[in-house]
Amino acid sequence: MRKLRRLSITLQRRATGRVALLVTVVFVLFTALVLPRQAAEAEIASGGAGSPDTSFWYTPDDLY
């Protein structure tokens, strides 16, 4: 527990407005630049079958 407490204190000290802004910018850039390409590659790899992760209901036959 001491390690977690020490980690928590360290993160609290470093969590400033600038860090939050930097993390937000990195997240937006990653979302805009990396994810579309990965989605296209996943579509090719799956043969257009889509991902079961985005479906609420599917059968074993759907996955196969």
C-alpha positions in Angstrom: 0.0 0.0 0.0 2.9 2.4 0.6 3.9 2.1 -3.0 0.4 3.0 -4.2 0.2 5.9 -1.8 3.6 7.2 -2.9 2.6 6.8 -6.6 -0.7 8.7 -5.9 1.2 11.5 -4.2 3.7 11.7 -7.1 0.9 11.9 -9.7 -1.0 14.5 -7.7 2.1 16.7 -7.7 2.7 16.4 -11.4 -1.0 16.8 -12.5 -1.0 20.4 -13.6 -3.0 22.3 -16.1 -0.1 22.1 -18.6 0.1 18.4 -18.3 -3.6 18.0 -18.8 -3.5 20.2 -21.9 -0.5 18.2 -23.3 -2.3 14.9 -22.7 -5.4 16.2 -24.3 -3.5 17.3 -27.4 -1.7 14.0 -27.7 -5.0 12.1 -27.3 -6.7 14.2 -30.1 -3.7 13.8 -32.4 -3.6 10.0 -31.8 -7.4 9.8 -32.4 -7.2 11.8 -35.6 -4.0 10.4 -37.1 -3.6 6.8 -35.9 -7.0 5.3 -35.3 -8.5 5.9 -38.8 -5.6 4.0 -40.4 -5.9 1.1 -37.8 -9.6 0.9 -38.5 -9.0 0.6 -42.2 -6.4 -2.2 -41.6 -8.7 -4.0 -39.3 -11.5 -3.9 -41.9 -9.1 -5.4 -44.5 -7.9 -8.1 -42.1 -11.4 -9.1 -41.1 -12.6 -9.3 -44.7 -15.4 -6.8 -43.9 -16.9 -8.9 -41.3 -16.7 -6.2 -38.7 -15.8 -6.6 -35.0 -18.0 -8.4 -32.5 -16.9 -5.9 -29.9 -19.3 -3.4 -31.3 -22.2 -5.8 -31.3 -24.5 -6.4 -28.3 -25.8 -9.7 -29.6 -24.0 -12.3 -31.7 -23.9 -16.1 -32.0 -21.0 -18.4 -32.3 -21.8 -18.8 -35.9 -21.5 -15.1 -36.4 -18.0 -15.2 -35.0 -17.0 -18.1 -37.1 
